[in-house]
């Protein structure tokens, strides 16, 4: 059994802030317990909640790591102790997502015999401030070993 989460819910904005009016301070501080779930061994995958929300995964990744609003690091964080690391977040977005979809035998990681699904980014996520992840651009997309997108 695993769980999926829309990572933007862990950031303090509209819908989430409305919960502050009905939840106790302790419960509000522990809303969307990504850290607790992962530490308990629950396989977790992030999703976009599209088309109701943006399909852009980089904002969700940044929110998962910072528990803040992407692009506005001065807004106070929501339950910062529930944040995940960049490495954990990448796993949540790749192999865990494939596992939840029962496709981890063919995609979700780069291994011999898998589809060779991957992307090339315009930056090394491990070399930039986490508050800049939302600005990431995809330069190339490879699906089943074929280039299906290349930025101009």
MODELLER restraints for C-alpha pairs under 7 A, 6 or more apart:
rsr = mdl.restraints
at = mdl.atoms
rsr.add(forms.Gaussian(group=physical.xy_distance, feature=features.Distance(at['CA:2:A'], at['CA:42:A']), mean=5.59, stdev=0.5))
rsr.add(forms.Gaussian(group=physical.xy_distance, feature=features.Distance(at['CA:2:A'], at['CA:43:A']), mean=4.65, stdev=0.5))
rsr.add(forms.Gaussian(group=physical.xy_distance, feature=features.Distance(at['CA:2:A'], at['CA:44:A']), mean=5.69, stdev=0.5))
rsr.add(forms.Gaussian(group=physical.xy_distance, feature=features.Distance(at['CA:2:A'], at['CA:100:A']), mean=6.71, stdev=0.5))
rsr.add(forms.Gaussian(group=physical.xy_distance, feature=features.Distance(at['CA:3:A'], at['CA:43:A']), mean=6.44, stdev=0.5))
rsr.add(forms.Gaussian(group=physical.xy_distance, feature=features.Distance(at['CA:3:A'], at['CA:44:A']), mean=4.96, stdev=0.5))
rsr.add(forms.Gaussian(group=physical.xy_distance, feature=features.Distance(at['CA:3:A'], at['CA:45:A']), mean=6.41, stdev=0.5))
rsr.add(forms.Gaussian(group=physical.xy_distance, feature=features.Distance(at['CA:4:A'], at['CA:44:A']), mean=5.58, stdev=0.5))
rsr.add(forms.Gaussian(group=physical.xy_distance, feature=features.Distance(at['CA:4:A'], at['CA:45:A']), mean=4.71, stdev=0.5))
rsr.add(forms.Gaussian(group=physical.xy_distance, feature=features.Distance(at['CA:4:A'], at['CA:46:A']), mean=5.43, stdev=0.5))
rsr.add(forms.Gaussian(group=physical.xy_distance, feature=features.Distance(at['CA:4:A'], at['CA:47:A']), mean=6.59, stdev=0.5))
rsr.add(forms.Gaussian(group=physical.xy_distance, feature=features.Distance(at['CA:5:A'], at['CA:45:A']), mean=6.43, stdev=0.5))
rsr.add(forms.Gaussian(group=physical.xy_distance, feature=features.Distance(at['CA:5:A'], at['CA:46:A']), mean=4.86, stdev=0.5))
rsr.add(forms.Gaussian(group=physical.xy_distance, feature=features.Distance(at['CA:5:A'], at['CA:47:A']), mean=5.98, stdev=0.5))
rsr.add(forms.Gaussian(group=physical.xy_distance, feature=features.Distance(at['CA:6:A'], at['CA:46:A']), mean=5.66, stdev=0.5))
rsr.add(forms.Gaussian(group=physical.xy_distance, feature=features.Distance(at['CA:6:A'], at['CA:47:A']), mean=5.15, stdev=0.5))
rsr.add(forms.Gaussian(group=physical.xy_distance, feature=features.Distance(at['CA:6:A'], at['CA:48:A']), mean=5.78, stdev=0.5))
rsr.add(forms.Gaussian(group=physical.xy_distance, feature=features.Distance(at['CA:6:A'], at['CA:49:A']), mean=6.10, stdev=0.5))
rsr.add(forms.Gaussian(group=physical.xy_distance, feature=features.Distance(at['CA:7:A'], at['CA:46:A']), mean=6.15, stdev=0.5))
rsr.add(forms.Gaussian(group=physical.xy_distance, feature=features.Distance(at['CA:7:A'], at['CA:60:A']), mean=4.97, stdev=0.5))
rsr.add(forms.Gaussian(group=physical.xy_distance, feature=features.Distance(at['CA:7:A'], at['CA:63:A']), mean=6.20, stdev=0.5))
rsr.add(forms.Gaussian(group=physical.xy_distance, feature=features.Distance(at['CA:7:A'], at['CA:64:A']), mean=5.56, stdev=0.5))
rsr.add(forms.Gaussian(group=physical.xy_distance, feature=features.Distance(at['CA:8:A'], at['CA:60:A']), mean=5.44, stdev=0.5))
rsr.add(forms.Gaussian(group=physical.xy_distance, feature=features.Distance(at['CA:8:A'], at['CA:63:A']), mean=5.86, stdev=0.5))
rsr.add(forms.Gaussian(group=physical.xy_distance, feature=features.Distance(at['CA:9:A'], at['CA:16:A']), mean=6.08, stdev=0.5))
rsr.add(forms.Gaussian(group=physical.xy_distance, feature=features.Distance(at['CA:10:A'], at['CA:32:A']), mean=5.93, stdev=0.5))
rsr.add(forms.Gaussian(group=physical.xy_distance, feature=features.Distance(at['CA:10:A'], at['CA:63:A']), mean=6.61, stdev=0.5))
rsr.add(forms.Gaussian(group=physical.xy_distance, feature=features.Distance(at['CA:10:A'], at['CA:64:A']), mean=6.74, stdev=0.5))
rsr.add(forms.Gaussian(group=physical.xy_distance, feature=features.Distance(at['CA:10:A'], at['CA:67:A']), mean=5.46, stdev=0.5))
rsr.add(forms.Gaussian(group=physical.xy_distance, feature=features.Distance(at['CA:10:A'], at['CA:78:A']), mean=6.37, stdev=0.5))
rsr.add(forms.Gaussian(group=physical.xy_distance, feature=features.Distance(at['CA:11:A'], at['CA:63:A']), mean=5.82, stdev=0.5))
rsr.add(forms.Gaussian(group=physical.xy_distance, feature=features.Distance(at['CA:11:A'], at['CA:67:A']), mean=4.92, stdev=0.5))
rsr.add(forms.Gaussian(group=physical.xy_distance, feature=features.Distance(at['CA:11:A'], at['CA:68:A']), mean=4.61, stdev=0.5))
rsr.add(forms.Gaussian(group=physical.xy_distance, feature=features.Distance(at['CA:11:A'], at['CA:69:A']), mean=5.38, stdev=0.5))
rsr.add(forms.Gaussian(group=physical.xy_distance, feature=features.Distance(at['CA:11:A'], at['CA:77:A']), mean=6.77, stdev=0.5))
rsr.add(forms.Gaussian(group=physical.xy_distance, feature=features.Distance(at['CA:11:A'], at['CA:78:A']), mean=5.76, stdev=0.5))
rsr.add(forms.Gaussian(group=physical.xy_distance, feature=features.Distance(at['CA:12:A'], at['CA:68:A']), mean=6.21, stdev=0.5))
rsr.add(forms.Gaussian(group=physical.xy_distance, feature=features.Distance(at['CA:12:A'], at['CA:69:A']), mean=6.45, stdev=0.5))
rsr.add(forms.Gaussian(group=physical.xy_distance, feature=features.Distance(at['CA:12:A'], at['CA:77:A']), mean=6.48, stdev=0.5))
rsr.add(forms.Gaussian(group=physical.xy_distance, feature=features.Distance(at['CA:12:A'], at['CA:78:A']), mean=5.47, stdev=0.5))
rsr.add(forms.Gaussian(group=physical.xy_distance, feature=features.Distance(at['CA:20:A'], at['CA:28:A']), mean=6.03, stdev=0.5))
rsr.add(forms.Gaussian(group=physical.xy_distance, feature=features.Distance(at['CA:29:A'], at['CA:78:A']), mean=6.56, stdev=0.5))
rsr.add(forms.Gaussian(group=physical.xy_distance, feature=features.Distance(at['CA:29:A'], at['CA:79:A']), mean=4.70, stdev=0.5))
rsr.add(forms.Gaussian(group=physical.xy_distance, feature=features.Distance(at['CA:30:A'], at['CA:79:A']), mean=5.76, stdev=0.5))
rsr.add(forms.Gaussian(group=physical.xy_distance, feature=features.Distance(at['CA:31:A'], at['CA:79:A']), mean=6.99, stdev=0.5))
rsr.add(forms.Gaussian(group=physical.xy_distance, feature=features.Distance(at['CA:33:A'], at['CA:82:A']), mean=5.52, stdev=0.5))
rsr.add(forms.Gaussian(group=physical.xy_distance, feature=features.Distance(at['CA:34:A'], at['CA:82:A']), mean=5.45, stdev=0.5))
rsr.add(forms.Gaussian(group=physical.xy_distance, feature=features.Distance(at['CA:34:A'], at['CA:83:A']), mean=6.71, stdev=0.5))
rsr.add(forms.Gaussian(group=physical.xy_distance, feature=features.Distance(at['CA:35:A'], at['CA:82:A']), mean=4.42, stdev=0.5))
rsr.add(forms.Gaussian(group=physical.xy_distance, feature=features.Distance(at['CA:35:A'], at['CA:83:A']), mean=5.89, stdev=0.5))
rsr.add(forms.Gaussian(group=physical.xy_distance, feature=features.Distance(at['CA:35:A'], at['CA:84:A']), mean=6.04, stdev=0.5))
rsr.add(forms.Gaussian(group=physical.xy_distance, feature=features.Distance(at['CA:36:A'], at['CA:82:A']), mean=6.78, stdev=0.5))
rsr.add(forms.Gaussian(group=physical.xy_distance, feature=features.Distance(at['CA:38:A'], at['CA:44:A']), mean=6.72, stdev=0.5))
rsr.add(forms.Gaussian(group=physical.xy_distance, feature=features.Distance(at['CA:43:A'], at['CA:96:A']), mean=6.44, stdev=0.5))
rsr.add(forms.Gaussian(group=physical.xy_distance, feature=features.Distance(at['CA:44:A'], at['CA:92:A']), mean=5.86, stdev=0.5))
rsr.add(forms.Gaussian(group=physical.xy_distance, feature=features.Distance(at['CA:44:A'], at['CA:96:A']), mean=6.27, stdev=0.5))
rsr.add(forms.Gaussian(group=physical.xy_distance, feature=features.Distance(at['CA:45:A'], at['CA:92:A']), mean=4.61, stdev=0.5))
rsr.add(forms.Gaussian(group=physical.xy_distance, feature=features.Distance(at['CA:45:A'], at['CA:93:A']), mean=5.90, stdev=0.5))
rsr.add(forms.Gaussian(group=physical.xy_distance, feature=features.Distance(at['CA:45:A'], at['CA:96:A']), mean=5.34, stdev=0.5))
rsr.add(forms.Gaussian(group=physical.xy_distance, feature=features.Distance(at['CA:45:A'], at['CA:97:A']), mean=4.88, stdev=0.5))
rsr.add(forms.Gaussian(group=physical.xy_distance, feature=features.Distance(at['CA:46:A'], at['CA:92:A']), mean=6.06, stdev=0.5))
rsr.add(forms.Gaussian(group=physical.xy_distance, feature=features.Distance(at['CA:46:A'], at['CA:93:A']), mean=5.75, stdev=0.5))
rsr.add(forms.Gaussian(group=physical.xy_distance, feature=features.Distance(at['CA:48:A'], at['CA:54:A']), mean=6.55, stdev=0.5))
rsr.add(forms.Gaussian(group=physical.xy_distance, feature=features.Distance(at['CA:48:A'], at['CA:55:A']), mean=5.25, stdev=0.5))
rsr.add(forms.Gaussian(group=physical.xy_distance, feature=features.Distance(at['CA:48:A'], at['CA:57:A']), mean=6.60, stdev=0.5))
rsr.add(forms.Gaussian(group=physical.xy_distance, feature=features.Distance(at['CA:58:A'], at['CA:133:A']), mean=5.83, stdev=0.5))
rsr.add(forms.Gaussian(group=physical.xy_distance, feature=features.Distance(at['CA:58:A'], at['CA:134:A']), mean=4.56, stdev=0.5))
rsr.add(forms.Gaussian(group=physical.xy_distance, feature=features.Distance(at['CA:58:A'], at['CA:136:A']), mean=6.48, stdev=0.5))
rsr.add(forms.Gaussian(group=physical.xy_distance, feature=features.Distance(at['CA:59:A'], at['CA:70:A']), mean=5.71, stdev=0.5))
rsr.add(forms.Gaussian(group=physical.xy_distance, feature=features.Distance(at['CA:59:A'], at['CA:133:A']), mean=6.95, stdev=0.5))
rsr.add(forms.Gaussian(group=physical.xy_distance, feature=features.Distance(at['CA:59:A'], at['CA:134:A']), mean=4.45, stdev=0.5))
rsr.add(forms.Gaussian(group=physical.xy_distance, feature=features.Distance(at['CA:61:A'], at['CA:89:A']), mean=6.38, stdev=0.5))
rsr.add(forms.Gaussian(group=physical.xy_distance, feature=features.Distance(at['CA:62:A'], at['CA:70:A']), mean=6.12, stdev=0.5))
rsr.add(forms.Gaussian(group=physical.xy_distance, feature=features.Distance(at['CA:62:A'], at['CA:130:A']), mean=6.29, stdev=0.5))
rsr.add(forms.Gaussian(group=physical.xy_distance, feature=features.Distance(at['CA:62:A'], at['CA:131:A']), mean=6.50, stdev=0.5))
rsr.add(forms.Gaussian(group=physical.xy_distance, feature=features.Distance(at['CA:62:A'], at['CA:133:A']), mean=5.64, stdev=0.5))
rsr.add(forms.Gaussian(group=physical.xy_distance, feature=features.Distance(at['CA:62:A'], at['CA:134:A']), mean=6.17, stdev=0.5))
rsr.add(forms.Gaussian(group=physical.xy_distance, feature=features.Distance(at['CA:63:A'], at['CA:69:A']), mean=6.20, stdev=0.5))
rsr.add(forms.Gaussian(group=physical.xy_distance, feature=features.Distance(at['CA:63:A'], at['CA:70:A']), mean=6.12, stdev=0.5))
rsr.add(forms.Gaussian(group=physical.xy_distance, feature=features.Distance(at['CA:64:A'], at['CA:83:A']), mean=5.79, stdev=0.5))
rsr.add(forms.Gaussian(group=physical.xy_distance, feature=features.Distance(at['CA:64:A'], at['CA:84:A']), mean=6.02, stdev=0.5))
rsr.add(forms.Gaussian(group=physical.xy_distance, feature=features.Distance(at['CA:64:A'], at['CA:89:A']), mean=6.89, stdev=0.5))
rsr.add(forms.Gaussian(group=physical.xy_distance, feature=features.Distance(at['CA:65:A'], at['CA:83:A']), mean=5.09, stdev=0.5))
rsr.add(forms.Gaussian(group=physical.xy_distance, feature=features.Distance(at['CA:65:A'], at['CA:84:A']), mean=5.00, stdev=0.5))
rsr.add(forms.Gaussian(group=physical.xy_distance, feature=features.Distance(at['CA:65:A'], at['CA:85:A']), mean=5.67, stdev=0.5))
rsr.add(forms.Gaussian(group=physical.xy_distance, feature=features.Distance(at['CA:65:A'], at['CA:86:A']), mean=6.31, stdev=0.5))
rsr.add(forms.Gaussian(group=physical.xy_distance, feature=features.Distance(at['CA:66:A'], at['CA:80:A']), mean=6.86, stdev=0.5))
rsr.add(forms.Gaussian(group=physical.xy_distance, feature=features.Distance(at['CA:66:A'], at['CA:83:A']), mean=6.17, stdev=0.5))
rsr.add(forms.Gaussian(group=physical.xy_distance, feature=features.Distance(at['CA:67:A'], at['CA:77:A']), mean=5.34, stdev=0.5))
rsr.add(forms.Gaussian(group=physical.xy_distance, feature=features.Distance(at['CA:67:A'], at['CA:78:A']), mean=5.52, stdev=0.5))
rsr.add(forms.Gaussian(group=physical.xy_distance, feature=features.Distance(at['CA:67:A'], at['CA:79:A']), mean=6.77, stdev=0.5))
rsr.add(forms.Gaussian(group=physical.xy_distance, feature=features.Distance(at['CA:67:A'], at['CA:80:A']), mean=5.54, stdev=0.5))
rsr.add(forms.Gaussian(group=physical.xy_distance, feature=features.Distance(at['CA:67:A'], at['CA:83:A']), mean=5.90, stdev=0.5))
rsr.add(forms.Gaussian(group=physical.xy_distance, feature=features.Distance(at['CA:68:A'], at['CA:75:A']), mean=6.77, stdev=0.5))
rsr.add(forms.Gaussian(group=physical.xy_distance, feature=features.Distance(at['CA:68:A'], at['CA:76:A']), mean=6.75, stdev=0.5))
rsr.add(forms.Gaussian(group=physical.xy_distance, feature=features.Distance(at['CA:68:A'], at['CA:77:A']), mean=4.64, stdev=0.5))
rsr.add(forms.Gaussian(group=physical.xy_distance, feature=features.Distance(at['CA:68:A'], at['CA:78:A']), mean=6.43, stdev=0.5))
rsr.add(forms.Gaussian(group=physical.xy_distance, feature=features.Distance(at['CA:69:A'], at['CA:75:A']), mean=6.79, stdev=0.5))
rsr.add(forms.Gaussian(group=physical.xy_distance, feature=features.Distance(at['CA:70:A'], at['CA:131:A']), mean=6.60, stdev=0.5))
rsr.add(forms.Gaussian(group=physical.xy_distance, feature=features.Distance(at['CA:70:A'], at['CA:134:A']), mean=6.18, stdev=0.5))
rsr.add(forms.Gaussian(group=physical.xy_distance, feature=features.Distance(at['CA:71:A'], at['CA:131:A']), mean=6.73, stdev=0.5))
rsr.add(forms.Gaussian(group=physical.xy_distance, feature=features.Distance(at['CA:71:A'], at['CA:134:A']), mean=6.99, stdev=0.5))
rsr.add(forms.Gaussian(group=physical.xy_distance, feature=features.Distance(at['CA:73:A'], at['CA:131:A']), mean=6.64, stdev=0.5))
rsr.add(forms.Gaussian(group=physical.xy_distance, feature=features.Distance(at['CA:94:A'], at['CA:108:A']), mean=4.73, stdev=0.5))
rsr.add(forms.Gaussian(group=physical.xy_distance, feature=features.Distance(at['CA:94:A'], at['CA:109:A']), mean=6.79, stdev=0.5))
rsr.add(forms.Gaussian(group=physical.xy_distance, feature=features.Distance(at['CA:95:A'], at['CA:104:A']), mean=6.24, stdev=0.5))
rsr.add(forms.Gaussian(group=physical.xy_distance, feature=features.Distance(at['CA:95:A'], at['CA:108:A']), mean=3.98, stdev=0.5))
rsr.add(forms.Gaussian(group=physical.xy_distance, feature=features.Distance(at['CA:95:A'], at['CA:109:A']), mean=5.73, stdev=0.5))
rsr.add(forms.Gaussian(group=physical.xy_distance, feature=features.Distance(at['CA:98:A'], at['CA:104:A']), mean=4.61, stdev=0.5))
rsr.add(forms.Gaussian(group=physical.xy_distance, feature=features.Distance(at['CA:98:A'], at['CA:107:A']), mean=6.29, stdev=0.5))
rsr.add(forms.Gaussian(group=physical.xy_distance, feature=features.Distance(at['CA:98:A'], at['CA:108:A']), mean=5.13, stdev=0.5))
rsr.add(forms.Gaussian(group=physical.xy_distance, feature=features.Distance(at['CA:105:A'], at['CA:114:A']), mean=6.99, stdev=0.5))
rsr.add(forms.Gaussian(group=physical.xy_distance, feature=features.Distance(at['CA:106:A'], at['CA:114:A']), mean=4.45, stdev=0.5))
rsr.add(forms.Gaussian(group=physical.xy_distance, feature=features.Distance(at['CA:106:A'], at['CA:115:A']), mean=5.69, stdev=0.5))
rsr.add(forms.Gaussian(group=physical.xy_distance, feature=features.Distance(at['CA:107:A'], at['CA:114:A']), mean=5.71, stdev=0.5))
rsr.add(forms.Gaussian(group=physical.xy_distance, feature=features.Distance(at['CA:107:A'], at['CA:115:A']), mean=5.84, stdev=0.5))
rsr.add(forms.Gaussian(group=physical.xy_distance, feature=features.Distance(at['CA:107:A'], at['CA:117:A']), mean=6.51, stdev=0.5))
rsr.add(forms.Gaussian(group=physical.xy_distance, feature=features.Distance(at['CA:110:A'], at['CA:116:A']), mean=6.19, stdev=0.5))
rsr.add(forms.Gaussian(group=physical.xy_distance, feature=features.Distance(at['CA:115:A'], at['CA:144:A']), mean=4.33, stdev=0.5))
rsr.add(forms.Gaussian(group=physical.xy_distance, feature=features.Distance(at['CA:115:A'], at['CA:145:A']), mean=6.19, stdev=0.5))
rsr.add(forms.Gaussian(group=physical.xy_distance, feature=features.Distance(at['CA:116:A'], at['CA:143:A']), mean=6.49, stdev=0.5))
rsr.add(forms.Gaussian(group=physical.xy_distance, feature=features.Distance(at['CA:116:A'], at['CA:144:A']), mean=5.22, stdev=0.5))
rsr.add(forms.Gaussian(group=physical.xy_distance, feature=features.Distance(at['CA:116:A'], at['CA:145:A']), mean=4.85, stdev=0.5))
rsr.add(forms.Gaussian(group=physical.xy_distance, feature=features.Distance(at['CA:117:A'], at['CA:142:A']), mean=5.29, stdev=0.5))
rsr.add(forms.Gaussian(group=physical.xy_distance, feature=features.Distance(at['CA:117:A'], at['CA:143:A']), mean=4.49, stdev=0.5))
rsr.add(forms.Gaussian(group=physical.xy_distance, feature=features.Distance(at['CA:117:A'], at['CA:144:A']), mean=5.44, stdev=0.5))
rsr.add(forms.Gaussian(group=physical.xy_distance, feature=features.Distance(at['CA:117:A'], at['CA:145:A']), mean=6.37, stdev=0.5))
rsr.add(forms.Gaussian(group=physical.xy_distance, feature=features.Distance(at['CA:118:A'], at['CA:141:A']), mean=6.05, stdev=0.5))
rsr.add(forms.Gaussian(group=physical.xy_distance, feature=features.Distance(at['CA:118:A'], at['CA:142:A']), mean=5.17, stdev=0.5))
rsr.add(forms.Gaussian(group=physical.xy_distance, feature=features.Distance(at['CA:118:A'], at['CA:143:A']), mean=6.72, stdev=0.5))
rsr.add(forms.Gaussian(group=physical.xy_distance, feature=features.Distance(at['CA:119:A'], at['CA:138:A']), mean=6.65, stdev=0.5))
rsr.add(forms.Gaussian(group=physical.xy_distance, feature=features.Distance(at['CA:119:A'], at['CA:140:A']), mean=5.52, stdev=0.5))
rsr.add(forms.Gaussian(group=physical.xy_distance, feature=features.Distance(at['CA:119:A'], at['CA:141:A']), mean=4.48, stdev=0.5))
rsr.add(forms.Gaussian(group=physical.xy_distance, feature=features.Distance(at['CA:119:A'], at['CA:142:A']), mean=6.04, stdev=0.5))
rsr.add(forms.Gaussian(group=physical.xy_distance, feature=features.Distance(at['CA:120:A'], at['CA:138:A']), mean=5.99, stdev=0.5))
rsr.add(forms.Gaussian(group=physical.xy_distance, feature=features.Distance(at['CA:120:A'], at['CA:139:A']), mean=5.45, stdev=0.5))
rsr.add(forms.Gaussian(group=physical.xy_distance, feature=features.Distance(at['CA:120:A'], at['CA:140:A']), mean=5.03, stdev=0.5))
rsr.add(forms.Gaussian(group=physical.xy_distance, feature=features.Distance(at['CA:120:A'], at['CA:141:A']), mean=6.57, stdev=0.5))
rsr.add(forms.Gaussian(group=physical.xy_distance, feature=features.Distance(at['CA:121:A'], at['CA:136:A']), mean=6.97, stdev=0.5))
rsr.add(forms.Gaussian(group=physical.xy_distance, feature=features.Distance(at['CA:121:A'], at['CA:137:A']), mean=5.89, stdev=0.5))
rsr.add(forms.Gaussian(group=physical.xy_distance, feature=features.Distance(at['CA:121:A'], at['CA:138:A']), mean=4.64, stdev=0.5))
rsr.add(forms.Gaussian(group=physical.xy_distance, feature=features.Distance(at['CA:121:A'], at['CA:139:A']), mean=5.38, stdev=0.5))
rsr.add(forms.Gaussian(group=physical.xy_distance, feature=features.Distance(at['CA:122:A'], at['CA:136:A']), mean=6.52, stdev=0.5))
rsr.add(forms.Gaussian(group=physical.xy_distance, feature=features.Distance(at['CA:122:A'], at['CA:137:A']), mean=5.59, stdev=0.5))
rsr.add(forms.Gaussian(group=physical.xy_distance, feature=features.Distance(at['CA:122:A'], at['CA:138:A']), mean=6.27, stdev=0.5))
rsr.add(forms.Gaussian(group=physical.xy_distance, feature=features.Distance(at['CA:122:A'], at['CA:139:A']), mean=6.08, stdev=0.5))
rsr.add(forms.Gaussian(group=physical.xy_distance, feature=features.Distance(at['CA:123:A'], at['CA:136:A']), mean=6.82, stdev=0.5))
rsr.add(forms.Gaussian(group=physical.xy_distance, feature=features.Distance(at['CA:125:A'], at['CA:133:A']), mean=6.78, stdev=0.5))
rsr.add(forms.Gaussian(group=physical.xy_distance, feature=features.Distance(at['CA:139:A'], at['CA:150:A']), mean=5.71, stdev=0.5))
rsr.add(forms.Gaussian(group=physical.xy_distance, feature=features.Distance(at['CA:139:A'], at['CA:151:A']), mean=4.94, stdev=0.5))
rsr.add(forms.Gaussian(group=physical.xy_distance, feature=features.Distance(at['CA:140:A'], at['CA:149:A']), mean=5.40, stdev=0.5))
rsr.add(forms.Gaussian(group=physical.xy_distance, feature=features.Distance(at['CA:140:A'], at['CA:150:A']), mean=4.43, stdev=0.5))
rsr.add(forms.Gaussian(group=physical.xy_distance, feature=features.Distance(at['CA:140:A'], at['CA:151:A']), mean=6.31, stdev=0.5))
rsr.add(forms.Gaussian(group=physical.xy_distance, feature=features.Distance(at['CA:141:A'], at['CA:147:A']), mean=5.80, stdev=0.5))
rsr.add(forms.Gaussian(group=physical.xy_distance, feature=features.Distance(at['CA:141:A'], at['CA:148:A']), mean=5.74, stdev=0.5))
rsr.add(forms.Gaussian(group=physical.xy_distance, feature=features.Distance(at['CA:141:A'], at['CA:149:A']), mean=4.96, stdev=0.5))
rsr.add(forms.Gaussian(group=physical.xy_distance, feature=features.Distance(at['CA:141:A'], at['CA:150:A']), mean=6.58, stdev=0.5))
rsr.add(forms.Gaussian(group=physical.xy_distance, feature=features.Distance(at['CA:142:A'], at['CA:148:A']), mean=5.74, stdev=0.5))
